[in-house]
Amino acid sequence: MKDLSKRTVSSVISIAAASCLIIFSNLPWFQYIAAALVAALTGVAIWEYEQFVKAKGGRMLLPALIAIGVCQVLSFFAAARFASSLGLPLLVFFIGFLILIALHFKEKDGAVVDLAVSSFGLLYIAIPMGMMLGILFSHAGGQDGRWWVAYLLVVTKITDMGAYFGGSLWGKRKLAPTISPGKTVEGAVVGLACAVAASLIFSLLSHFSGAIRFHLGTIEALLLGLVLGCIGQFGDLSESLLKRDANKKDSNDLPGLGGVLDLIDSLLFNAFILYFYLKYFL
């Protein structure tokens, strides 16, 4: 259990973030602080991603990509706050993509690779981070987005912890030995079970507490827990793939944490899932 302290720090940060969001996000001034923090984390995560690209001999227009990524995140914030801005995230992505292309007009060498890795960085990091703000300030079905962010953070991180402890205690068969030798099939199963259990607990909370605007049916909780438990672990493995290809152990050297990408890797794909669930199925 050599990574226990890192995973504990990650889980504590997630729980603290969920608590702050639930308590303070209904305050107008805190909403802008939350948006700024998510945008800042996005910028750091894009910088970490750029280190992977550099390790493989690639290059990116980093300042431009960070600026576009931050604008992408803030566009989701504006779309969630103002009904007239619903199409803004798509527009920002399109304009950002045009800017990235235009910046290569004077220097064509490496344009294909640069545009490919830059576009992937926006899709992989900036858009799901923006979607987290979309979830936070969502009022789909008259519900409170703060509780949905708490749901996202708790279910995802409990999956991670369950997979870690399950693999440490009972793991025998390697899940993906080439990119993540420590992960096991047994750990993945335990993580999935923890995700479903956490999701069902939120469902019970929504049924027996009339004080919160959050509702999750039992069947929905079961299905959503299964999906988030699977996709969250897929997201973790996806970042491991990028790190191993770049020959990196962690995405950064933050004490006791590693990097921002290490903290949010399993949340990125889950944010996609929950955002579309709230937007089209709730």
C-alpha positions, 0 to 999 in steps of 0.5 A: 500500500505504498500509494496510500498517503497519495490516495488519502490526500486525493480523497480528502481534497475531494471530500473537502471540495464537495463540502465547500461546494454544498455549503457555499456555492449558492452564494453569488460571490463564491460562484465566481471563485469556484469558476476561477479555481476550476479554470486555474486547475484546468490551466495546470492540468494542460501544462502537465499534459504538455509535459507528456507531449514534450517527453515524446518529442512533440510540441504545443503552443502552450500559452494559446492552449491554456488560454483557450482551455480557460475560456472553454471552462468559463464558457460552461460557467456562462452557459449554466448561469445565463440561458442566452449562452447555452451554445457558448461552449461549442462556439468557444471550442470552434473559435479556439480550434480556428485560432490554433490553426491560424497560429500555424500559418507562418510555420507549417512544420509539425502542424498536423501533430501539434493540432492533433495533440492540442485538440485532444488536450481540449477534449480530454481536459478543458471540456470535462472540467467545464462540464463539472461547472455545468453540473455544479450550476445545473438546475435540471428537473428543479434539482440542486447541482451542488449535490450532483457534484458531491455525488460525482466526487464521492462515487468516483473517489470511493471507486478509486479507494475501493479498487486500491484496497481491493487490489491490495488485499485480494488482487491476483490477476493483473488488469492492465499490466503494461500500463498500470502493473498495480491494478488488478481485476479483483480491485476493479470489481471491488471498486465497482461494487463500492461505486454502486453502494455509494450511488445507492446511499445517495439514492436513500439520502434523496428519498429520506431527506426532504431538505435537499433538492436532489432525487435519484431513483433506486434503478437510476442509482444502480445503473449510474453507479455501474456506469460511473464505476466502470468509466471512472476506472477507465479514465484512471487507466487512460491517464496511466497510458499517457504517463507510461508512454511519456515515461512519467510516474506522476503528472507533477511533483506536488507533495503527497499528491503527484499532479492535478491530472493524477487527482482528476483523471477518473473524474474527467470521463465521469463528468461527461457521463453525468453532464449528459445524464442531467441534460438529457435524461433527468 
